[in-house]
Amino acid sequence: MTQALGYPAANAVLAIVALSLVYLAYRWALPRPLPGIPFDESARRSLFGSLPEIQAHIRKTGRLRTWIAAHPTRHNSALTQIWMGPLSKPALVLADFQESQDILLRRNKEFDRAQRSADIFAGPIGNHHIGMTSSDPRFKGNKELVRDLMTPNFLHEVSAPQIYAKTMTLIDLWTLKAGVAQGRPFNARRDIFDAAIDIINAVTFGLDDDLSTVKKQLDTLMSIQNLEAAPVAADGSIKFPELPEMPDIAAINAVGDHVGDLFKSIYPIMYHRYKVLTNRKLAENIARKDRLIHAEIDKAVVRLRDGDSETRSAMDHILQREINAAAKSGREPVFHSPRIHDELFGYIVGGHDTSSTALAWMVKNIANHQEVQTKLRTALRSAYAAAHAEGRQPSVVELWKTPVPYLDAVLEESLRVDGPVPINLRESKVDTYLLGHEIPKGTSVFIVGNGPGFQSPSLPVPDSVRSETSRAKHSYGSWDPADMHLFKPERWMKTGEDGKEVYDAHAGPMLAFSLGPRGCFGRRLAYLETRIVLAMLVWNFEFHQLSDELSSHAAYDKITTNPKYCYVGLSKAK
């Protein structure tokens, strides 16, 4: 009887122990915040941290970056913390330009590329320097391969002529479309996207018009006899026929889109493996992209070994670097190494997405602000006075050599308001401090470049909690809270010593391409490309104000933050 009565008691004890262990495990698995830094109480009480709220926001808006950027404002704090998934460490969100600038420029031994960046790029381009920390033993060698690609000589002698030639093809295409459309809008996103991929492929490989998507589109439209009968959509836009992408170009774009999807994934390495295993088309596109790079390298190697020393592309530079390094080390050059393949493809993906997105926002902004467009065209006519007087296009040399301060101001203001990559990611490599708080090694920091201090009033930060270098070396101005939400290129202009208006790159906070030694590698190429393309478009066309729907600033996130609508209504510029 005693034994019989003991069983329920023993079971009860076991149940209590089990429940206690479950409760302790539950408490252990809950997010543990860093002391003193604001957070969402709902996230702290959830095993999944901030993930449920993030996923709900993505389902509603299709975007991750807007949720992160808004988090500091929600707490009225320049530094907040979030949890990106179950059992994750807290990640910080920093919305203060002065401290962000200090981290990116002067605290590189404390903060470096984050592990999440490495995870995003690990599958598609794991041997590209963008995903490596500065201490990665591969990093220095990779940067040595590509270090000449952003020099003035390469940009002006190789990149600029290719940008100019492909831009002229885009102008020919839009001249044809504008004549047919007669002022009605048409979707420009595909054309800008294609022009940008034509440019970066030409700069990367020296590809001619055989693989130019814009040229093939132009040739096709010119061959259609009843093009004027193109259908008109309900929103009043005219729908031109579009060619399917050429297989090689489609493969490059598809893999680039996949990289963009990884930016939105909480677990990018697992997501990449899953997609490659379950999406046959993606696997085929990756293989096709690899074959294209392999074939273009082989062509270039033949030219180089035949004594053709003319540098026609980024690939030529990289291969010549490998030849020189091999000779110095007494070994045979390895032209098909993973790092060469990944550096080339990363150059394409980064150079294409950033520039095409920036240009898409720029054409929207000049159409939405007619007074800016008129002022810019006047500035261009004045700067390139000889071309205007002679009734010709500005030459490529005139475009990169002649300063046009207001053009720079328009470019920079568009990047401020609609930056392609508004959030940067860093990770603490040592135990350190940030705005007076202890930050353990391995903490991710999301650096917001489109929130407080950029497009809305700064959040309060006492100088006493800033780092010593931040207090001593902050050299930028600040934006007027009364109009910082407006598109106003004049904020970038100041009066020089000679009384003339000049462009001031340090007028106020700006992080469109990050800062410091780990900032955007292709920044100079992006500025050169957008400068040439926008100048030539405004020189040739008047961009009409469109309907509220087509002028919308709705956006979606991939590798970059893209406009949902990118339409243009054009007429010949006077």
Backbone torsions as a table, in degrees:
resi	resn	phi	psi	omega
1	MET	NA	-44.3	-180.0
2	THR	-62.3	-43.0	179.1
3	GLN	-64.2	-40.8	-179.6
4	ALA	-62.4	-40.5	178.8
5	LEU	-70.0	-23.4	-177.2
6	GLY	-72.6	-26.2	-177.2
7	TYR	-61.7	-48.4	178.7
8	PRO	-60.8	-38.7	179.7
9	ALA	-64.4	-43.2	179.0
10	ALA	-63.6	-42.4	178.6
11	ASN	-62.1	-38.7	179.3
12	ALA	-64.2	-41.4	178.5
13	VAL	-62.6	-45.1	179.1
14	LEU	-61.1	-40.5	179.6
15	ALA	-63.5	-42.3	179.4
16	ILE	-63.7	-42.9	178.9
17	VAL	-62.5	-45.0	-178.9
18	ALA	-62.5	-45.3	179.3
19	LEU	-63.4	-37.3	178.7
20	SER	-64.2	-42.4	178.9
21	LEU	-64.8	-41.6	177.8
22	VAL	-61.8	-43.5	-179.8
23	TYR	-63.9	-41.9	178.8
24	LEU	-64.7	-40.1	177.4
25	ALA	-63.8	-40.3	178.0
26	TYR	-61.7	-46.4	-179.8
27	ARG	-64.0	-38.0	179.7
28	TRP	-65.4	-35.9	-175.8
29	ALA	-80.3	-14.6	179.7
30	LEU	-65.7	148.4	177.2
31	PRO	-58.0	140.6	178.2
32	ARG	-116.3	109.9	-174.9
33	PRO	-74.6	154.5	170.4
34	LEU	-74.6	137.9	-174.2
35	PRO	-60.3	135.6	169.4
36	GLY	85.3	-7.4	-177.2
37	ILE	-102.9	126.7	-176.6
38	PRO	-59.0	148.6	179.3
39	PHE	-153.1	170.3	176.0
40	ASP	-84.8	123.9	-179.4
41	GLU	-61.6	-34.6	179.3
42	SER	-63.9	-34.1	178.6
43	ALA	-71.0	-38.3	-179.6
44	ARG	-66.0	-27.5	-178.0
45	ARG	-91.7	1.0	-177.6
46	SER	-109.8	136.1	175.8
47	LEU	-61.3	-22.5	-178.1
48	PHE	-97.0	6.3	176.9
49	GLY	61.6	-132.3	-178.9
50	SER	-83.6	-4.9	-171.5
51	LEU	-58.0	-45.0	-179.8
52	PRO	-58.2	-42.1	179.8
53	GLU	-69.1	-39.3	177.9
54	ILE	-61.7	-45.9	-178.6
55	GLN	-65.4	-36.8	177.0
56	ALA	-64.1	-39.5	178.6
57	HIS	-66.5	-41.3	179.1
58	ILE	-65.4	-40.2	178.1
59	ARG	-62.6	-36.4	-177.2
60	LYS	-78.5	-40.5	-171.9
61	THR	-114.2	-16.6	-174.3
62	GLY	76.0	12.3	-172.9
63	ARG	-132.2	144.1	173.9
64	LEU	-101.3	-39.5	-171.5
65	ARG	-62.2	-34.6	-178.4
66	THR	-67.5	-33.5	178.0
67	TRP	-66.4	-45.3	179.7
68	ILE	-63.2	-46.1	-175.8
69	ALA	-63.5	-31.1	-177.2
70	ALA	-83.3	-12.7	-172.4
71	HIS	-62.1	-46.3	178.8
72	PRO	-61.1	-40.0	179.6
73	THR	-63.2	-37.0	179.2
74	ARG	-58.0	-35.1	-177.7
75	HIS	-102.5	3.1	-177.3
76	ASN	50.7	42.8	-178.1
77	SER	-140.1	134.8	-179.9
78	ALA	-70.3	-14.9	179.2
79	LEU	-133.7	122.3	177.3
80	THR	-131.9	173.9	178.6
81	GLN	-132.6	146.9	-179.8
82	ILE	-137.4	167.5	175.5
83	TRP	-125.5	122.4	-171.6
84	MET	-84.3	-1.4	179.4
85	GLY	174.7	179.7	179.7
86	PRO	-65.3	141.8	177.8
87	LEU	60.1	20.6	-179.6
88	SER	-91.8	152.8	173.6
89	LYS	-74.5	157.5	176.8
90	PRO	-65.7	139.9	171.5
91	ALA	-109.1	146.7	-177.4
92	LEU	-100.1	149.3	173.0
93	VAL	-118.4	117.2	-176.9
94	LEU	-108.5	122.0	179.1
95	ALA	-124.7	65.9	178.5
96	ASP	-149.9	114.6	-173.4
97	PHE	-64.7	-41.7	-176.1
98	GLN	-60.1	-45.0	-179.8
99	GLU	-73.6	-34.6	176.9
100	SER	-62.7	-45.4	178.1
101	GLN	-58.9	-41.2	-179.4
102	ASP	-64.1	-43.1	178.7
103	ILE	-62.2	-46.0	-173.7
104	LEU	-74.3	-32.2	-176.2
105	LEU	-95.7	-37.7	-166.7
106	ARG	-124.5	-9.2	-177.1
107	ARG	-116.5	42.8	-175.6
108	ASN	-70.6	-21.3	176.1
109	LYS	-77.5	-19.5	179.4
110	GLU	-96.9	-34.1	-177.0
111	PHE	-127.9	132.9	-177.7
112	ASP	-140.2	-175.7	174.6
113	ARG	-51.6	140.9	-176.1
114	ALA	-86.2	157.1	176.8
115	GLN	-61.2	-32.5	178.6
116	ARG	-62.0	-37.2	176.6
117	SER	-61.0	-44.6	177.9
118	ALA	-61.5	-39.4	-179.6
119	ASP	-65.8	-38.3	-179.4
120	ILE	-63.3	-43.4	-174.3
121	PHE	-93.2	-7.0	-172.7
122	ALA	-57.1	-41.9	-177.6
123	GLY	-76.5	-58.5	-174.8
124	PRO	-71.9	-41.8	-177.8
125	ILE	-142.8	60.0	-175.0
126	GLY	-66.2	-15.4	179.9
127	ASN	-105.9	17.5	173.7
128	HIS	-91.9	145.3	-173.0
129	HIS	-67.2	-17.5	-175.5
130	ILE	-61.7	-31.4	-178.1
131	GLY	-95.4	4.0	-177.0
132	MET	-95.7	146.3	169.7
133	THR	-75.7	161.3	-179.0
134	SER	-65.5	-22.3	179.5
135	SER	-89.6	-4.4	177.9
136	ASP	-61.1	127.9	-177.9
137	PRO	-60.6	-18.4	178.7
138	ARG	-83.8	-19.8	-167.7
139	PHE	-62.6	-48.0	-176.7
140	LYS	-61.2	-43.0	179.9
141	GLY	-65.3	-39.0	178.0
142	ASN	-65.4	-43.7	179.7
143	LYS	-65.2	-31.9	177.8
144	GLU	-64.6	-35.4	179.1
145	LEU	-61.7	-37.6	-169.8
146	VAL	-110.3	6.0	-169.2
147	ARG	-64.9	-23.6	-179.3
148	ASP	-81.1	-11.5	-169.6
149	LEU	-73.9	-13.8	178.3
150	MET	-114.6	15.8	176.2
151	THR	-77.7	151.5	178.5
152	PRO	-54.8	-38.6	-178.2
153	ASN	-62.0	-48.3	180.0
154	PHE	-66.3	-43.3	-178.5
155	LEU	-61.4	-42.4	-176.0
156	HIS	-81.2	-35.3	-175.2
157	GLU	-88.9	-29.8	-176.4
158	VAL	-111.8	-54.4	-174.0
159	SER	-69.3	-50.0	-173.6
160	ALA	-58.1	-46.7	178.7
161	PRO	-60.3	-36.2	178.1
162	GLN	-69.1	-41.8	177.4
163	ILE	-59.4	-45.9	-177.6
164	TYR	-62.8	-47.2	-177.6
165	ALA	-62.1	-44.2	-178.9
166	LYS	-70.9	-31.7	176.5
167	THR	-65.4	-40.3	178.5
168	MET	-63.3	-34.8	176.0
169	THR	-66.3	-40.9	176.1
170	LEU	-61.3	-41.3	178.7
171	ILE	-62.7	-40.7	176.5
172	ASP	-61.3	-42.4	179.6
173	LEU	-63.7	-46.0	-178.1
174	TRP	-71.4	-29.3	174.4
175	THR	-62.5	-43.1	177.1
176	LEU	-63.5	-48.1	-178.2
177	LYS	-64.6	-40.6	-179.8
178	ALA	-63.0	-37.9	178.5
179	GLY	-64.1	-37.7	179.0
180	VAL	-76.3	-42.6	-174.3
181	ALA	-71.0	-28.5	179.2
182	GLN	52.8	49.8	176.2
183	GLY	91.1	-17.4	177.8
184	ARG	-70.9	146.6	-178.0
185	PRO	-73.3	155.4	170.8
186	PHE	-140.7	157.3	-177.2
187	ASN	-70.9	119.8	-176.7
188	ALA	-101.5	-6.5	-172.4
189	ARG	-63.0	-44.2	-179.3
190	ARG	-64.1	-40.8	-179.3
191	ASP	-63.5	-44.0	179.0
192	ILE	-65.5	-43.4	177.8
193	PHE	-58.1	-47.4	-178.2
194	ASP	-67.5	-40.3	178.9
195	ALA	-62.0	-40.5	-179.9
196	ALA	-67.0	-38.3	178.5
197	ILE	-71.5	-34.7	174.3
198	ASP	-60.4	-43.2	-178.7
199	ILE	-63.7	-51.4	-173.8
200	ILE	-70.8	-32.4	175.2
201	ASN	-66.5	-38.7	178.6
202	ALA	-67.5	-41.1	178.8
203	VAL	-68.9	-37.6	-177.7
204	THR	-73.2	-50.6	-172.2
205	PHE	-111.0	-11.7	-173.0
206	GLY	74.3	27.3	-177.7
207	LEU	-65.4	141.8	177.9
208	ASP	-92.8	-165.2	-173.2
209	ASP	-71.2	-8.7	178.1
210	ASP	-60.0	-30.2	178.5
211	LEU	-114.0	27.2	176.4
212	SER	-91.4	113.1	-179.4
213	THR	-66.2	-41.1	-178.8
214	VAL	-65.1	-41.0	179.8
215	LYS	-64.0	-41.4	179.3
216	LYS	-67.1	-37.2	176.9
217	GLN	-64.3	-42.9	178.0
218	LEU	-61.1	-48.6	-179.1
219	ASP	-60.4	-39.6	-179.4
220	THR	-66.5	-46.6	-179.4
221	LEU	-63.9	-36.5	179.3
222	MET	-66.4	-24.1	-178.4
223	SER	-86.5	-9.2	-178.8
224	ILE	-85.9	120.2	-173.8
225	GLN	-74.7	-35.9	-177.7
226	ASN	-108.0	44.9	-178.2
227	LEU	-60.1	-28.8	179.9
228	GLU	-62.2	-16.4	-179.5
229	ALA	-88.3	10.4	178.5
230	ALA	-55.6	137.9	-175.0
231	PRO	-66.8	154.0	177.9
232	VAL	-110.9	129.4	-178.2
233	ALA	-78.6	170.7	-178.7
234	ALA	-61.9	-28.3	179.8
235	ASP	-83.7	4.8	177.9
236	GLY	90.8	-3.1	-178.9
237	SER	-83.4	148.2	179.0
238	ILE	-91.7	138.2	-175.8
239	LYS	-106.4	104.4	178.4
240	PHE	-82.5	148.4	174.6
241	PRO	-60.8	143.1	178.0
242	GLU	-121.9	132.0	176.1
243	LEU	-72.3	145.0	168.7
244	PRO	-63.8	151.1	-179.3
245	GLU	-64.8	146.2	172.5
246	MET	-64.7	142.0	-171.8
247	PRO	-52.8	-44.7	-178.7
248	ASP	-65.3	-42.7	179.7
249	ILE	-68.9	-38.5	177.6
250	ALA	-61.0	-38.1	179.0
251	ALA	-64.8	-45.1	178.0
252	ILE	-59.4	-45.9	-178.4
253	ASN	-66.4	-38.4	-178.9
254	ALA	-65.8	-42.1	178.4
255	VAL	-68.7	-36.6	174.9
256	GLY	-62.0	-40.9	176.4
257	ASP	-62.8	-37.8	178.7
258	HIS	-63.4	-41.2	175.6
259	VAL	-59.2	-41.1	177.8
260	GLY	-61.2	-38.8	177.6
261	ASP	-63.7	-32.9	-180.0
262	LEU	-65.5	-28.3	178.3
263	PHE	-63.4	-30.0	-178.0
264	LYS	-91.5	-7.1	-177.2
265	SER	-83.9	138.8	176.5
266	ILE	-72.6	-33.3	179.7
267	TYR	-124.2	78.6	-170.9
268	PRO	-63.3	-35.0	-179.7
269	ILE	-64.7	-47.4	179.1
270	MET	-64.0	-40.5	-178.8
271	TYR	-63.7	-42.2	179.4
272	HIS	-61.4	-47.3	-178.9
273	ARG	-62.0	-41.8	179.9
274	TYR	-62.2	-45.3	-177.4
275	LYS	-66.6	-39.9	179.8
276	VAL	-65.4	-36.3	-179.2
277	LEU	-75.6	-32.2	-172.3
278	THR	-105.3	-14.6	-178.0
279	ASN	-112.4	96.1	-176.2
280	ARG	-60.6	-38.4	-177.8
281	LYS	-63.7	-39.8	177.9
282	LEU	-63.0	-45.6	178.8
283	ALA	-59.7	-40.1	178.3
284	GLU	-65.9	-39.4	179.5
285	ASN	-66.6	-38.4	176.4
286	ILE	-62.2	-44.2	179.1
287	ALA	-64.5	-40.3	-179.6
288	ARG	-67.0	-41.4	176.4
289	LYS	-59.0	-43.4	179.3
290	ASP	-63.4	-40.1	179.3
291	ARG	-66.0	-38.3	178.6
292	LEU	-62.4	-47.4	179.7
293	ILE	-62.4	-43.2	179.4
294	HIS	-58.9	-45.2	-178.0
295	ALA	-66.9	-41.0	-179.3
296	GLU	-68.1	-36.2	175.6
297	ILE	-63.1	-45.3	179.9
298	ASP	-59.0	-41.6	178.2
299	LYS	-62.0	-44.0	-178.3
300	ALA	-66.7	-39.1	179.7
301	VAL	-61.9	-41.0	177.8
302	VAL	-60.0	-45.4	179.7
303	ARG	-62.3	-44.7	-177.9
304	LEU	-64.5	-40.4	-178.8
305	ARG	-73.9	-20.2	176.0
306	ASP	-84.8	3.7	175.9
307	GLY	92.0	8.4	177.5
308	ASP	-79.1	103.3	-174.7
309	SER	-94.4	0.4	-178.9
310	GLU	-69.4	128.8	178.2
311	THR	-85.7	114.1	-176.9
312	ARG	-107.7	-11.5	-171.7
313	SER	-161.7	170.2	173.9
314	ALA	-62.5	-37.9	179.2
315	MET	-60.4	-42.5	178.0
316	ASP	-56.9	-43.8	179.8
317	HIS	-62.7	-46.2	-177.9
318	ILE	-64.1	-43.5	-179.6
319	LEU	-66.8	-37.5	177.4
320	GLN	-65.9	-36.0	175.4
321	ARG	-61.7	-42.8	179.5
322	GLU	-65.5	-40.1	177.4
323	ILE	-61.2	-45.3	-179.1
324	ASN	-65.9	-42.2	179.9
325	ALA	-65.1	-39.3	179.3
326	ALA	-65.6	-42.3	179.1
327	ALA	-63.2	-39.6	-179.9
328	LYS	-66.2	-33.9	-177.8
329	SER	-92.0	-3.3	-179.2
330	GLY	68.8	38.2	179.8
331	ARG	-131.6	172.1	174.8
332	GLU	-81.3	140.4	177.5
333	PRO	-66.2	145.1	177.7
334	VAL	-113.6	101.0	-173.7
335	PHE	-84.7	-20.7	-176.9
336	HIS	-110.8	37.9	176.4
337	SER	-74.4	153.3	177.7
338	PRO	-56.8	-34.6	-177.4
339	ARG	-69.7	-37.6	177.8
340	ILE	-67.1	-45.3	178.6
341	HIS	-60.1	-45.3	-176.5
342	ASP	-72.9	-35.6	176.6
343	GLU	-63.7	-38.9	178.6
344	LEU	-66.9	-45.9	-178.4
345	PHE	-70.1	-37.8	176.9
346	GLY	-62.9	-35.1	176.1
347	TYR	-62.1	-39.6	178.4
348	ILE	-67.9	-51.7	-175.5
349	VAL	-61.9	-49.4	-179.2
350	GLY	-65.1	-43.8	-177.8
351	GLY	-69.1	-31.2	-178.5
352	HIS	-78.4	-53.5	-173.1
353	ASP	-63.9	-44.7	-177.8
354	THR	-62.3	-49.4	-175.8
355	SER	-69.7	-43.5	-177.7
356	SER	-65.2	-38.3	178.4
357	THR	-68.1	-44.4	178.7
358	ALA	-59.2	-43.6	-179.5
359	LEU	-67.0	-37.2	178.1
360	ALA	-60.9	-43.7	177.6
361	TRP	-67.9	-35.9	-177.8
362	MET	-64.5	-43.7	-180.0
363	VAL	-67.9	-31.4	174.1
364	LYS	-65.7	-44.3	-175.7
365	ASN	-67.5	-38.6	179.7
366	ILE	-73.3	-27.7	174.8
367	ALA	-72.0	-37.4	-179.4
368	ASN	-75.6	-14.9	-178.2
369	HIS	-130.3	82.7	-173.2
370	GLN	-61.1	-35.2	-179.5
371	GLU	-66.9	-33.8	176.1
372	VAL	-67.4	-44.1	179.8
373	GLN	-60.2	-45.1	-179.7
374	THR	-63.5	-43.8	-179.9
375	LYS	-64.6	-38.9	179.2
376	LEU	-65.7	-43.5	-179.6
377	ARG	-63.5	-39.3	176.9
378	THR	-62.2	-41.5	178.9
379	ALA	-64.1	-38.9	178.9
380	LEU	-67.5	-43.0	178.9
381	ARG	-61.3	-35.8	179.6
382	SER	-73.4	-43.2	-177.5
383	ALA	-67.3	-40.6	179.8
384	TYR	-106.2	55.2	-172.7
385	ALA	-61.4	-38.2	-179.1
386	ALA	-64.2	-43.8	178.9
387	ALA	-62.5	-41.3	179.9
388	HIS	-64.9	-44.1	-179.1
389	ALA	-65.4	-33.8	-177.7
390	GLU	-89.8	1.1	178.4
391	GLY	63.9	36.0	-178.2
392	ARG	-126.5	173.2	174.9
393	GLN	-77.4	145.2	170.2
394	PRO	-59.5	143.1	178.4
395	SER	-77.6	164.1	179.5
396	VAL	-63.0	-36.2	178.5
397	VAL	-66.7	-42.5	176.9
398	GLU	-59.8	-38.3	-176.3
399	LEU	-66.9	-43.1	-178.1
400	TRP	-88.2	-17.7	-174.0
401	LYS	-94.7	-30.5	-174.3
402	THR	-90.3	120.9	178.2
403	PRO	-70.9	136.4	174.3
404	VAL	-131.5	89.4	-172.9
405	PRO	-54.4	-39.8	-177.1
406	TYR	-70.5	-31.3	173.9
407	LEU	-61.4	-45.6	177.6
408	ASP	-60.7	-39.1	-179.8
409	ALA	-65.5	-41.1	178.9
410	VAL	-65.5	-44.1	177.5
411	LEU	-58.0	-48.9	-174.6
412	GLU	-67.9	-37.6	179.7
413	GLU	-67.6	-37.7	176.8
414	SER	-65.2	-39.1	177.2
415	LEU	-68.0	-33.3	178.0
416	ARG	-66.8	-45.3	-175.8
417	VAL	-78.5	-37.3	-175.1
418	ASP	-134.0	61.6	-179.3
419	GLY	-66.4	137.7	-179.9
420	PRO	-61.7	-36.8	-179.3
421	VAL	-129.1	88.0	-171.7
422	PRO	-80.5	-3.6	179.9
423	ILE	-131.1	130.3	174.5
424	ASN	-106.8	155.8	-177.0
425	LEU	-126.6	128.7	176.1
426	ARG	-131.5	169.3	-179.1
427	GLU	-142.0	137.0	178.7
428	SER	-71.6	129.3	-178.8
429	LYS	-97.6	-8.4	177.4
430	VAL	-143.8	165.0	169.5
431	ASP	-65.1	130.6	-174.2
432	THR	-151.6	-168.5	178.8
433	TYR	-126.1	147.2	174.7
434	LEU	-143.4	118.2	-176.7
435	LEU	49.7	43.4	175.2
436	GLY	84.2	-1.6	-177.5
437	HIS	-105.6	141.9	175.3
438	GLU	-71.1	128.8	-178.3
439	ILE	-121.4	116.1	-178.9
440	PRO	-72.9	156.5	174.8
441	LYS	-55.2	140.0	177.7
442	GLY	88.5	12.1	179.1
443	THR	-89.1	126.0	177.1
444	SER	-78.0	144.2	179.3
445	VAL	-129.4	115.4	172.6
446	PHE	-84.9	118.3	-178.8
447	ILE	-99.7	113.4	-173.8
448	VAL	-86.6	127.8	-179.1
449	GLY	-115.7	13.1	-179.9
450	ASN	-140.3	25.6	-178.8
451	GLY	-120.4	-132.8	-179.8
452	PRO	-56.2	134.8	-178.4
453	GLY	90.0	-19.0	-179.5
454	PHE	-109.2	-52.0	-178.0
455	GLN	-126.5	-1.6	176.2
456	SER	-146.9	161.7	-176.1
457	PRO	-55.6	145.4	-180.0
458	SER	-63.5	150.0	174.4
459	LEU	-85.7	148.1	-173.7
460	PRO	-67.7	132.8	175.7
461	VAL	-139.9	114.4	177.1
462	PRO	-65.0	139.2	178.3
463	ASP	-59.1	-27.6	-175.9
464	SER	-64.1	-22.7	-178.4
465	VAL	-96.5	-4.4	179.9
466	ARG	-77.1	158.7	176.4
467	SER	-69.1	159.5	-179.4
468	GLU	-62.1	-41.2	-179.6
469	THR	-69.7	-31.7	177.8
470	SER	-65.2	-43.9	-180.0
471	ARG	-67.4	-32.6	-172.0
472	ALA	-85.5	-28.6	-166.4
473	LYS	-124.9	17.8	178.5
474	HIS	-72.4	119.7	-170.7
475	SER	-120.7	7.8	-178.5
476	TYR	-99.3	156.3	172.7
477	GLY	-79.1	-166.0	177.7
478	SER	-136.8	159.7	-178.3
479	TRP	-91.1	147.6	178.1
480	ASP	-69.9	118.5	-178.9
481	PRO	-57.8	-23.2	-176.9
482	ALA	-69.9	-26.8	-176.4
483	ASP	-135.1	13.8	-175.4
484	MET	-69.0	-14.7	177.3
485	HIS	-84.7	-7.6	-176.7
486	LEU	-92.7	157.2	171.9
487	PHE	-86.2	107.7	-171.9
488	LYS	-145.5	88.1	-178.6
489	PRO	-59.3	-24.9	-177.9
490	GLU	-60.9	-20.1	179.6
491	ARG	-64.7	-19.4	-179.8
492	TRP	-92.1	2.3	-176.3
493	MET	-106.3	147.4	173.3
494	LYS	-145.6	166.0	179.7
495	THR	-88.9	124.5	-179.9
496	GLY	-79.4	179.2	-178.2
497	GLU	-63.2	-26.8	179.9
498	ASP	-89.1	6.4	178.7
499	GLY	86.5	-3.0	-180.0
500	LYS	-91.6	154.0	177.2
501	GLU	-74.7	133.1	178.9
502	VAL	-129.5	158.9	177.9
503	TYR	-81.6	134.9	-179.2
504	ASP	-117.7	101.9	-176.9
505	ALA	-67.8	-18.2	-178.1
506	HIS	-106.0	23.1	-176.4
507	ALA	-62.2	-31.8	-178.6
508	GLY	-170.1	-178.8	-176.2
509	PRO	-57.4	137.4	180.0
510	MET	-159.6	128.5	179.1
511	LEU	-138.1	29.8	-174.9
512	ALA	-57.3	-36.8	-179.5
513	PHE	-119.9	25.6	-176.8
514	SER	62.1	-166.6	-178.7
515	LEU	-145.8	166.0	170.8
516	GLY	80.1	-173.9	-175.1
517	PRO	-65.0	-20.7	177.6
518	ARG	-109.3	21.2	172.7
519	GLY	-71.7	-177.4	-176.8
520	CYS	-58.7	119.4	-179.3
521	PHE	-61.6	-37.1	-175.2
522	GLY	-91.7	18.7	-175.9
523	ARG	-55.4	-46.3	-177.2
524	ARG	-65.7	-38.7	177.1
525	LEU	-64.8	-41.9	-179.8
526	ALA	-62.2	-43.2	178.8
527	TYR	-65.3	-42.7	179.4
528	LEU	-61.7	-45.6	-177.8
529	GLU	-65.3	-49.7	-178.4
530	THR	-65.2	-33.8	179.2
531	ARG	-64.7	-48.2	-179.1
532	ILE	-66.8	-47.7	-175.1
533	VAL	-65.4	-49.1	-178.1
534	LEU	-63.6	-42.0	179.0
535	ALA	-58.9	-44.5	-177.7
536	MET	-71.1	-35.0	178.0
537	LEU	-67.0	-45.3	-180.0
538	VAL	-70.0	-31.7	176.1
539	TRP	-61.8	-37.6	-172.3
540	ASN	-97.9	-26.7	-172.7
541	PHE	-130.0	150.7	163.6
542	GLU	-97.9	127.8	-180.0
543	PHE	-96.7	117.5	-174.6
544	HIS	-81.5	151.1	171.6
545	GLN	-67.1	132.5	-176.9
546	LEU	-107.4	178.7	179.7
547	SER	-63.8	163.5	-179.9
548	ASP	-58.7	-39.3	-178.8
549	GLU	-64.2	-48.6	-177.1
550	LEU	-74.9	-19.6	177.3
551	SER	-89.7	-0.3	-175.0
552	SER	-54.0	147.0	176.0
553	HIS	-95.5	17.1	175.7
554	ALA	-58.1	143.0	-173.6
555	ALA	-139.9	166.6	172.9
556	TYR	-142.2	154.1	-174.5
557	ASP	-103.0	130.6	166.2
558	LYS	-128.8	-129.5	169.2
559	ILE	-61.6	-39.5	178.2
560	THR	-119.4	171.2	177.5
561	THR	-94.5	109.9	-171.3
562	ASN	-101.1	149.5	172.3
563	PRO	-72.0	136.8	178.5
564	LYS	-69.0	-34.8	178.1
565	TYR	-121.0	128.8	175.8
566	CYS	-139.0	86.5	-179.3
567	TYR	-114.4	152.5	175.1
568	VAL	-132.7	143.4	168.7
569	GLY	-117.3	120.1	-167.4
570	LEU	-121.2	150.5	164.3
571	SER	-143.6	163.5	-178.0
572	LYS	-65.6	131.8	179.6
573	ALA	-67.9	142.6	-179.8
574	LYS	-91.6	NA	NA
